[in-house]
Amino acid sequence: MDQRKAEKLIEAGKSRRADFVEIYEEESRNSSISLRDRKIEQAVAATDYGIGIRLIYGTDVLYAYTSNDDTDHLLSLIDLLADSRGESKSVPNSKFLLTNFVGETRFSPQIVDPRTIAPNVKLDLLQSCDSIARKVSSKIAQVGASASDIVTNIMIANSDGVWAEDLRVRSRFYLSVTAEKNGERFVASESPGAAKGYEFFHQLGSAELASRAADRALFMLDAGYIEGKKMPVVMGNGFGGVIFHEACGHPLETEAIRRNSSPFVGKLGEKIAHSNLTAYDDGTIESQYGTLAIDDEGSPTQRTLLIENGILKSYLSDRVGSIETGAPKTGSARRESYQYAPVARMRNTFIAAGKDSLEDMFASAGNGLYAKRMSGGSVNPATGEFNFAVEEGYVIRNGKLAEPVRGATLIGKGHEILPLISMVGSDLELAAGVCGAGSGSIPVTVGQPSIKVDEILVGGR
């Protein structure tokens, strides 16, 4: 879209008395191929284009989207939105101009454009992983693998005078390995991702991932079960941070705060966690899956300190959240695509590294559970109640690591668990994920070092 066209659309929105007008244009090309049971399960390559128009009156948001970029059609959408509110038309005092150019991002020399890579190259990678995993043991019953990438160009123009462009490139690999014995099965998975092009797959170490997943599936297949009760839990690094993301991160978004549907409403400056705990949401970490140059309102992203030594320091805020709660904007407005209006969402969210060792955590726990790898789960953002499965777990007995256990779940409330995280390791690790909420599914990163929770309810078989 050229600048004059965007200015004309913004003028039309202002003439309908909107306090804020935003034009969001997006073109994306995504490609994925998946393999299961040595057969191609799916191969997709698609291009999508669309424009989203947002009018804000106070904190009331009106939104429409279309794939038709005809100027008259877009003007009619603006009229349709304003008519739905009963807003009359006024004559603008002056011609609107876009003056605040945030800049644009293009491919760096380090990025291999995934659109130039033939599908058979990705297929060879997946078939190799399948072969490596199956060679580990005859008990490997099933292997599933996929490689996906997306290249997205966006343009944002708004009535603050902002004109911003961004190029976003992401790639992800997924592998699941199923081991089977005597009718019982166990599935181990790996799912790294990054804000990179096809070079991501060259750097992946896919052979090692395939072997590791197969070994873990076989090992855990013979594991027993833990007795369910409250106990100390040591949680492993990396994807273990999904619990903080879900049970604590979402309630810190102004989308929850402004609706009074968060246990952290009105808690800024108060102690909400153990003094050992500091946490960030950082949209600027190089190449991480949730990293962005600008958010989906055109604001530069930043490193946001959420919790410092147990004290709540900040919420994650977008434009509307900032107006309603008074929290400063943090470059956290995000959306899945032009089909969604943006709201405050997480980017790369993690508990910062501490100084404790795993051995000291085990010794302090006495008798409990080591949840080395987490799996899926569910959470109620309004209450912070969560229920997450442990993919790989071990009994802690007399302060030492003992036999493996499977089928364990961690059950609790995020705001109640925070004060019980008494030990934090130095082994911080980040892991890619996808987060679904009101503005669709978006790429994020979760993470943490190993941590010790003094007491949490563990569900058994």
QUIWOUR-V373750 format. One record per residue. N is the residue number from 1. RES is the residue in three letters. SS is DSSP state (h for helix, s for strand, l for the rest). OMEGA is omega in radians with two decimals (none if undefined). D_LAST is the distance of its C-alpha to the last C-alpha in Angstrom with 2 decimals. Layout:
# QUIWOUR-V373750
{{N & RES & SS & OMEGA & D_LAST} {N & RES & SS & OMEGA & D_LAST}}
This chain:
# QUIWOUR-V373750
{{1 & MET & l & 3.12 & 56.72} {2 & ASP & l & -3.02 & 59.92} {3 & GLN & h & -3.09 & 60.48} {4 & ARG & h & 3.12 & 63.12} {5 & LYS & h & 3.11 & 60.92} {6 & ALA & h & 3.13 & 58.11} {7 & GLU & h & 3.13 & 60.72} {8 & LYS & h & 3.13 & 62.04} {9 & LEU & h & 3.13 & 58.61} {10 & ILE & h & 3.06 & 58.02} {11 & GLU & h & -3.14 & 61.51} {12 & ALA & h & 3.11 & 60.65} {13 & GLY & h & 3.12 & 57.55} {14 & LYS & h & 3.12 & 59.60} {15 & SER & h & 3.07 & 62.30} {16 & ARG & l & 2.97 & 59.76} {17 & ARG & l & 3.08 & 59.36} {18 & ALA & l & 3.07 & 55.88} {19 & ASP & l & -3.10 & 55.16} {20 & PHE & s & -3.14 & 53.28} {21 & VAL & s & -3.12 & 53.36} {22 & GLU & s & 3.03 & 51.16} {23 & ILE & s & -3.12 & 51.41} {24 & TYR & s & -3.13 & 48.48} {25 & GLU & s & -3.04 & 49.17} {26 & GLU & s & 2.97 & 46.68} {27 & GLU & s & -3.11 & 46.80} {28 & SER & s & 3.05 & 43.78} {29 & ARG & s & 3.13 & 43.31} {30 & ASN & s & -3.13 & 39.83} {31 & SER & s & 3.08 & 39.00} {32 & SER & s & 3.04 & 35.84} {33 & ILE & s & -3.11 & 35.11} {34 & SER & s & -3.08 & 31.84} {35 & LEU & s & 3.06 & 31.18} {36 & ARG & s & -3.10 & 28.57} {37 & ASP & l & 3.07 & 28.89} {38 & ARG & l & 3.11 & 32.19} {39 & LYS & s & 3.07 & 33.65} {40 & ILE & s & -3.14 & 34.68} {41 & GLU & s & -3.12 & 32.33} {42 & GLN & s & 3.03 & 34.29} {43 & ALA & s & -3.03 & 37.33} {44 & VAL & s & 2.95 & 38.55} {45 & ALA & s & -3.03 & 41.45} {46 & ALA & s & 3.05 & 42.58} {47 & THR & s & -3.13 & 44.83} {48 & ASP & s & 3.14 & 44.54} {49 & TYR & s & 3.08 & 47.17} {50 & GLY & s & 3.13 & 47.52} {51 & ILE & s & 3.05 & 48.92} {52 & GLY & s & 3.13 & 47.41} {53 & ILE & s & -3.11 & 49.74} {54 & ARG & s & 3.01 & 48.72} {55 & LEU & s & 3.11 & 50.99} {56 & ILE & s & 3.05 & 50.08} {57 & TYR & s & -3.02 & 51.96} {58 & GLY & l & 3.01 & 51.09} {59 & THR & l & 3.06 & 47.30} {60 & ASP & s & -3.08 & 47.26} {61 & VAL & s & 3.02 & 46.18} {62 & LEU & s & -3.02 & 47.61} {63 & TYR & s & 3.05 & 46.41} {64 & ALA & s & 3.11 & 47.43} {65 & TYR & s & -3.09 & 47.02} {66 & THR & s & 3.00 & 48.84} {67 & SER & l & 3.13 & 49.48} {68 & ASN & l & -3.07 & 53.22} {69 & ASP & l & 3.08 & 55.05} {70 & ASP & l & -3.05 & 58.39} {71 & THR & h & -3.13 & 59.87} {72 & ASP & h & 3.11 & 61.02} {73 & HIS & h & 3.14 & 57.60} {74 & LEU & h & 3.08 & 55.95} {75 & LEU & h & 3.13 & 58.61} {76 & SER & h & 3.09 & 57.91} {77 & LEU & h & 3.10 & 54.20} {78 & ILE & h & 3.09 & 55.29} {79 & ASP & h & 3.14 & 57.58} {80 & LEU & h & 3.11 & 54.87} {81 & LEU & h & -3.10 & 52.53} {82 & ALA & h & 3.12 & 55.35} {83 & ASP & h & -3.14 & 56.57} {84 & SER & h & 3.12 & 53.18} {85 & ARG & h & -3.13 & 53.73} {86 & GLY & l & -3.12 & 57.41} {87 & GLU & l & 3.11 & 58.69} {88 & SER & l & -3.10 & 62.35} {89 & LYS & l & 3.09 & 63.87} {90 & SER & l & 3.12 & 65.93} {91 & VAL & l & 3.14 & 68.18} {92 & PRO & l & 3.14 & 66.79} {93 & ASN & l & -3.11 & 69.03} {94 & SER & l & 3.13 & 68.88} {95 & LYS & l & -3.11 & 67.48} {96 & PHE & l & 3.11 & 63.93} {97 & LEU & l & 3.02 & 63.41} {98 & LEU & l & -3.03 & 60.35} {99 & THR & l & -3.06 & 61.18} {100 & ASN & s & -3.08 & 57.98} {101 & PHE & s & -3.10 & 56.96} {102 & VAL & s & 3.13 & 53.61} {103 & GLY & s & -3.11 & 54.06} {104 & GLU & l & -3.12 & 52.31} {105 & THR & l & 3.10 & 50.05} {106 & ARG & l & -3.14 & 50.78} {107 & PHE & l & 3.03 & 49.36} {108 & SER & l & -3.14 & 49.70} {109 & PRO & l & -3.10 & 50.88} {110 & GLN & l & -3.05 & 47.43} {111 & ILE & l & 3.04 & 45.79} {112 & VAL & l & -3.10 & 45.93} {113 & ASP & l & -3.09 & 46.19} {114 & PRO & h & 3.12 & 43.37} {115 & ARG & h & -3.14 & 45.65} {116 & THR & h & -3.06 & 47.84} {117 & ILE & l & -3.13 & 45.16} {118 & ALA & l & -3.12 & 45.22} {119 & PRO & h & -3.09 & 42.02} {120 & ASN & h & 3.12 & 42.41} {121 & VAL & h & 3.10 & 42.02} {122 & LYS & h & 3.13 & 38.50} {123 & LEU & h & 3.10 & 37.77} {124 & ASP & h & 3.12 & 38.89} {125 & LEU & h & -3.11 & 36.42} {126 & LEU & h & 3.14 & 33.46} {127 & GLN & h & 3.09 & 34.62} {128 & SER & h & 3.11 & 34.95} {129 & CYS & h & 3.10 & 31.36} {130 & ASP & h & -3.11 & 30.21} {131 & SER & h & -3.12 & 32.39} {132 & ILE & h & -3.12 & 31.30} {133 & ALA & h & -3.09 & 27.56} {134 & ARG & h & -3.14 & 28.19} {135 & LYS & h & -3.12 & 30.45} {136 & VAL & l & -3.11 & 27.71} {137 & SER & l & 3.05 & 26.33} {138 & SER & l & 3.12 & 26.71} {139 & LYS & l & 3.06 & 22.90} {140 & ILE & s & -3.01 & 23.19} {141 & ALA & s & -3.07 & 22.95} {142 & GLN & s & 3.05 & 23.65} {143 & VAL & s & 3.04 & 25.14} {144 & GLY & s & -3.13 & 25.87} {145 & ALA & s & 3.10 & 28.25} {146 & SER & s & 3.06 & 30.45} {147 & ALA & s & -3.10 & 33.28} {148 & SER & s & 3.08 & 34.60} {149 & ASP & s & 3.11 & 37.32} {150 & ILE & s & 3.06 & 39.27} {151 & VAL & s & -3.06 & 42.70} {152 & THR & s & 2.99 & 43.67} {153 & ASN & s & 3.11 & 47.05} {154 & ILE & s & 3.01 & 47.34} {155 & MET & s & 3.09 & 50.31} {156 & ILE & s & 3.03 & 50.25} {157 & ALA & s & -3.13 & 53.42} {158 & ASN & s & -3.03 & 53.62} {159 & SER & l & 2.93 & 56.18} {160 & ASP & l & -3.11 & 55.80} {161 & GLY & l & -3.07 & 57.74} {162 & VAL & s & 2.91 & 54.78} {163 & TRP & s & -3.09 & 54.85} {164 & ALA & s & 3.05 & 51.95} {165 & GLU & s & 3.14 & 50.77} {166 & ASP & s & 3.01 & 47.76} {167 & LEU & s & -3.10 & 46.52} {168 & ARG & s & -3.11 & 42.77} {169 & VAL & s & 3.12 & 41.28} {170 & ARG & s & 3.10 & 37.59} {171 & SER & s & 3.12 & 35.75} {172 & ARG & s & 3.12 & 32.12} {173 & PHE & s & 3.09 & 30.37} {174 & TYR & s & 3.13 & 26.97} {175 & LEU & s & 3.01 & 25.31} {176 & SER & s & -3.12 & 22.10} {177 & VAL & s & -3.10 & 21.54} {178 & THR & s & 3.05 & 19.27} {179 & ALA & s & -3.07 & 18.82} {180 & GLU & s & 3.07 & 18.24} {181 & LYS & s & 3.10 & 18.22} {182 & ASN & l & 3.07 & 18.10} {183 & GLY & l & 3.12 & 16.87} {184 & GLU & s & -3.10 & 13.83} {185 & ARG & s & 2.99 & 14.39} {186 & PHE & s & -3.10 & 13.81} {187 & VAL & s & 3.03 & 16.04} {188 & ALA & s & -3.06 & 17.82} {189 & SER & s & 3.03 & 20.42} {190 & GLU & s & -3.08 & 23.55} {191 & SER & l & 3.13 & 25.56} {192 & PRO & l & 3.08 & 28.57} {193 & GLY & s & -3.12 & 31.40} {194 & ALA & s & 3.02 & 34.71} {195 & ALA & l & -3.10 & 37.87} {196 & LYS & l & 3.05 & 39.74} {197 & GLY & l & -3.06 & 41.43} {198 & TYR & l & 3.07 & 41.13} {199 & GLU & h & 3.09 & 41.63} {200 & PHE & h & -3.10 & 37.94} {201 & PHE & h & 3.06 & 37.07} {202 & HIS & h & -3.08 & 39.67} {203 & GLN & l & -2.91 & 38.13} {204 & LEU & l & -2.99 & 34.52} {205 & GLY & l & -3.03 & 34.05} {206 & SER & h & 3.14 & 32.25} {207 & ALA & h & 3.12 & 32.48} {208 & GLU & h & 3.12 & 30.62} {209 & LEU & h & -3.14 & 27.89} {210 & ALA & h & 3.12 & 27.50} {211 & SER & h & -3.10 & 27.35} {212 & ARG & h & 3.13 & 24.89} {213 & ALA & h & 3.13 & 22.43} {214 & ALA & h & 3.13 & 22.81} {215 & ASP & h & -3.11 & 22.38} {216 & ARG & h & 3.11 & 19.17} {217 & ALA & h & 3.13 & 17.68} {218 & LEU & h & -3.10 & 18.79} {219 & PHE & h & -3.09 & 17.66} {220 & MET & h & 3.11 & 14.05} {221 & LEU & h & -3.12 & 13.98} {222 & ASP & l & -3.09 & 14.25} {223 & ALA & l & 3.06 & 11.68} {224 & GLY & s & -3.08 & 9.13} {225 & TYR & l & -3.13 & 5.99} {226 & ILE & l & 3.08 & 7.05} {227 & GLU & l & -3.09 & 7.61} {228 & GLY & l & 3.06 & 7.65} {229 & LYS & s & 3.04 & 11.42} {230 & LYS & s & -3.10 & 14.49} {231 & MET & s & 3.00 & 15.62} {232 & PRO & s & 3.12 & 17.95} {233 & VAL & s & 2.97 & 16.79} {234 & VAL & s & -3.12 & 19.06} {235 & MET & s & -3.13 & 18.87} {236 & GLY & l & -3.09 & 20.58} {237 & ASN & l & 3.09 & 23.74} {238 & GLY & h & -3.02 & 24.58} {239 & PHE & h & 3.00 & 22.12} {240 & GLY & h & 3.12 & 20.26} {241 & GLY & h & 3.12 & 23.21} {242 & VAL & h & 3.12 & 21.77} {243 & ILE & h & 3.09 & 20.35} {244 & PHE & h & 3.12 & 23.91} {245 & HIS & h & -3.03 & 25.37} {246 & GLU & h & -2.99 & 23.45} {247 & ALA & h & -3.13 & 23.08} {248 & CYS & h & -3.11 & 26.41} {249 & GLY & h & -3.14 & 28.55} {250 & HIS & h & 3.11 & 28.77} {251 & PRO & h & 3.09 & 29.80} {252 & LEU & h & 3.06 & 32.55} {253 & GLU & s & -3.11 & 34.13} {254 & THR & h & 3.05 & 37.25} {255 & GLU & h & 3.07 & 36.07} {256 & ALA & h & -3.10 & 33.64} {257 & ILE & h & -3.06 & 36.09} {258 & ARG & l & 3.11 & 39.01} {259 & ARG & l & -3.10 & 37.08} {260 & ASN & l & -3.13 & 35.99} {261 & SER & l & -3.13 & 32.36} {262 & SER & l & 3.07 & 31.18} {263 & PRO & l & -3.10 & 30.44} {264 & PHE & l & 3.09 & 32.90} {265 & VAL & l & 3.09 & 35.95} {266 & GLY & l & -3.05 & 38.91} {267 & LYS & l & 3.13 & 37.17} {268 & LEU & l & -3.13 & 39.29} {269 & GLY & l & -3.14 & 40.59} {270 & GLU & l & 3.10 & 38.09} {271 & LYS & s & -3.12 & 35.51} {272 & ILE & l & -3.07 & 32.05} {273 & ALA & l & 3.07 & 30.24} {274 & HIS & l & -3.11 & 30.50} {275 & SER & l & 3.13 & 33.85} {276 & ASN & l & -2.95 & 32.29} {277 & LEU & l & 2.99 & 31.08} {278 & THR & l & -3.08 & 33.33} {279 & ALA & s & -3.12 & 32.35} {280 & TYR & s & 2.82 & 34.36} {281 & ASP & s & -2.94 & 34.53} {282 & ASP & s & 3.13 & 37.00} {283 & GLY & l & -2.99 & 38.48} {284 & THR & l & -3.06 & 40.88} {285 & ILE & l & -3.03 & 38.91} {286 & GLU & l & 2.98 & 40.50} {287 & SER & l & 3.12 & 38.74} {288 & GLN & l & -2.97 & 35.36} {289 & TYR & l & -3.13 & 33.70} {290 & GLY & l & -3.08 & 34.34} {291 & THR & l & 3.13 & 37.84} {292 & LEU & l & 3.01 & 40.86} {293 & ALA & l & 3.07 & 44.57} {294 & ILE & s & 3.06 & 44.93} {295 & ASP & l & -3.03 & 42.61} {296 & ASP & l & 2.90 & 43.10} {297 & GLU & l & 3.13 & 45.83} {298 & GLY & l & 3.12 & 47.80} {299 & SER & l & 3.06 & 47.07} {300 & PRO & s & 3.10 & 46.55} {301 & THR & l & -3.05 & 43.02} {302 & GLN & l & 3.00 & 42.54} {303 & ARG & s & -3.05 & 40.37} {304 & THR & s & 3.08 & 39.15} {305 & LEU & s & -3.13 & 38.15} {306 & LEU & s & -3.10 & 35.46} {307 & ILE & s & 3.11 & 34.65} {308 & GLU & s & -3.12 & 36.82} {309 & ASN & l & 3.09 & 35.90} {310 & GLY & l & -3.09 & 33.77} {311 & ILE & s & 3.10 & 36.55} {312 & LEU & s & -3.03 & 36.12} {313 & LYS & l & -3.01 & 38.98} {314 & SER & l & 2.92 & 38.79} {315 & TYR & l & 3.02 & 37.33} {316 & LEU & s & -2.93 & 37.20} {317 & SER & l & 2.95 & 40.09} {318 & ASP & l & -3.11 & 41.96} {319 & ARG & h & -3.09 & 45.38} {320 & VAL & h & 3.12 & 44.42} {321 & GLY & h & 3.12 & 41.85} {322 & SER & h & 3.14 & 44.57} {323 & ILE & h & -3.04 & 47.08} {324 & GLU & h & -3.05 & 44.86} {325 & THR & h & -3.07 & 43.29} {326 & GLY & l & 3.12 & 46.03} {327 & ALA & l & 3.10 & 43.68} {328 & PRO & l & 3.08 & 45.42} {329 & LYS & l & -3.07 & 44.48} {330 & THR & l & -3.10 & 42.22} {331 & GLY & l & -3.02 & 42.53} {332 & SER & l & 3.13 & 39.12} {333 & ALA & s & -3.06 & 40.18} {334 & ARG & s & 3.09 & 38.24} {335 & ARG & l & 3.11 & 37.88} {336 & GLU & l & -3.09 & 36.46} {337 & SER & l & 3.10 & 39.95} {338 & TYR & l & -3.13 & 43.23} {339 & GLN & l & -3.10 & 41.53} {340 & TYR & l & 2.92 & 40.02} {341 & ALA & l & -3.10 & 41.68} {342 & PRO & l & 2.99 & 40.42} {343 & VAL & s & -3.14 & 38.48} {344 & ALA & s & -3.13 & 37.23} {345 & ARG & l & 3.11 & 34.26} {346 & MET & l & 3.10 & 32.76} {347 & ARG & l & 3.01 & 34.01} {348 & ASN & s & -2.98 & 32.69} {349 & THR & s & -3.04 & 30.65} {350 & PHE & s & 2.96 & 29.52} {351 & ILE & s & -3.08 & 29.27} {352 & ALA & l & -3.14 & 32.28} {353 & ALA & l & 3.05 & 32.27} {354 & GLY & l & -3.05 & 32.63} {355 & LYS & l & -3.04 & 33.63} {356 & ASP & s & 3.10 & 30.70} {357 & SER & l & 3.08 & 29.42} {358 & LEU & h & -3.10 & 25.87} {359 & GLU & h & 3.11 & 26.85} {360 & ASP & h & 3.10 & 28.04} {361 & MET & h & 3.11 & 24.84} {362 & PHE & h & -3.12 & 22.79} {363 & ALA & h & 3.14 & 25.42} {364 & SER & h & -3.11 & 25.41} {365 & ALA & h & -3.11 & 21.64} {366 & GLY & l & 3.09 & 21.85} {367 & ASN & l & -3.09 & 18.25} {368 & GLY & s & -3.06 & 15.63} {369 & LEU & s & 2.96 & 13.93} {370 & TYR & s & 3.11 & 15.96} {371 & ALA & s & -3.01 & 14.82} {372 & LYS & s & -3.13 & 17.43} {373 & ARG & s & 3.11 & 17.01} {374 & MET & s & 3.09 & 15.85} {375 & SER & s & -3.11 & 15.35} {376 & GLY & s & 3.13 & 16.05} {377 & GLY & s & -3.13 & 15.51} {378 & SER & s & -3.12 & 17.71} {379 & VAL & s & 2.99 & 20.14} {380 & ASN & s & -3.05 & 22.81} {381 & PRO & l & -3.10 & 25.88} {382 & ALA & l & -3.09 & 27.78} {383 & THR & l & -3.08 & 25.40} {384 & GLY & l & 3.13 & 23.53} {385 & GLU & s & -3.11 & 20.14} {386 & PHE & s & 3.08 & 17.51} {387 & ASN & s & -3.07 & 13.92} {388 & PHE & s & 3.14 & 13.41} {389 & ALA & s & 3.07 & 10.99} {390 & VAL & s & 3.14 & 11.42} {391 & GLU & s & -3.12 & 12.77} {392 & GLU & s & -3.10 & 13.74} {393 & GLY & s & 3.14 & 12.63} {394 & TYR & s & 3.03 & 14.00} {395 & VAL & s & 2.94 & 14.02} {396 & ILE & s & -3.09 & 17.30} {397 & ARG & s & -3.13 & 18.88} {398 & ASN & l & 3.07 & 22.39} {399 & GLY & l & -3.13 & 23.09} {400 & LYS & s & 3.09 & 22.44} {401 & LEU & s & -3.09 & 20.03} {402 & ALA & s & -2.98 & 18.06} {403 & GLU & s & 3.10 & 15.59} {404 & PRO & s & 3.06 & 13.49} {405 & VAL & s & 3.11 & 9.72} {406 & ARG & l & 3.07 & 7.97} {407 & GLY & l & -3.13 & 5.50} {408 & ALA & l & 3.04 & 6.53} {409 & THR & s & 3.07 & 8.68} {410 & LEU & s & -3.01 & 12.01} {411 & ILE & s & 3.12 & 13.51} {412 & GLY & s & 3.08 & 17.19} {413 & LYS & s & -3.04 & 20.81} {414 & GLY & h & -3.08 & 22.82} {415 & HIS & h & 3.07 & 25.94} {416 & GLU & h & -3.14 & 24.18} {417 & ILE & h & -3.06 & 22.47} {418 & LEU & h & -3.14 & 25.81} {419 & PRO & h & -3.08 & 27.51} {420 & LEU & h & 3.08 & 24.67} {421 & ILE & s & -2.95 & 25.01} {422 & SER & s & -3.14 & 27.23} {423 & MET & s & -3.09 & 27.48} {424 & VAL & s & -3.07 & 28.23} {425 & GLY & s & -3.14 & 28.79} {426 & SER & l & -3.00 & 31.70} {427 & ASP & l & -3.13 & 29.80} {428 & LEU & l & 3.08 & 29.89} {429 & GLU & s & 3.14 & 28.79} {430 & LEU & s & -3.11 & 28.93} {431 & ALA & s & -3.11 & 27.06} {432 & ALA & s & 3.08 & 28.16} {433 & GLY & s & 3.06 & 26.50} {434 & VAL & s & -3.08 & 27.52} {435 & CYS & s & 3.11 & 27.56} {436 & GLY & s & 3.09 & 28.11} {437 & ALA & s & -2.98 & 29.97} {438 & GLY & l & 3.12 & 33.25} {439 & SER & l & 3.04 & 35.42} {440 & GLY & s & -3.11 & 33.25} {441 & SER & s & -3.06 & 31.13} {442 & ILE & s & 3.08 & 32.52} {443 & PRO & s & 3.13 & 31.96} {444 & VAL & s & 2.97 & 30.73} {445 & THR & s & 3.01 & 29.64} {446 & VAL & s & 3.11 & 26.90} {447 & GLY & s & 3.08 & 26.81} {448 & GLN & s & 2.85 & 26.54} {449 & PRO & l & 3.00 & 27.02} {450 & SER & l & -3.14 & 24.29} {451 & ILE & s & 3.05 & 23.73} {452 & LYS & s & 3.05 & 22.43} {453 & VAL & s & -3.02 & 21.03} {454 & ASP & s & 3.12 & 21.83} {455 & GLU & s & 3.09 & 19.01} {456 & ILE & s & 3.12 & 16.27} {457 & LEU & s & 3.12 & 13.32} {458 & VAL & s & 3.06 & 10.05} {459 & GLY & s & -3.13 & 6.89} {460 & GLY & l & -3.04 & 3.77} {461 & ARG & l & none & 0.00}}
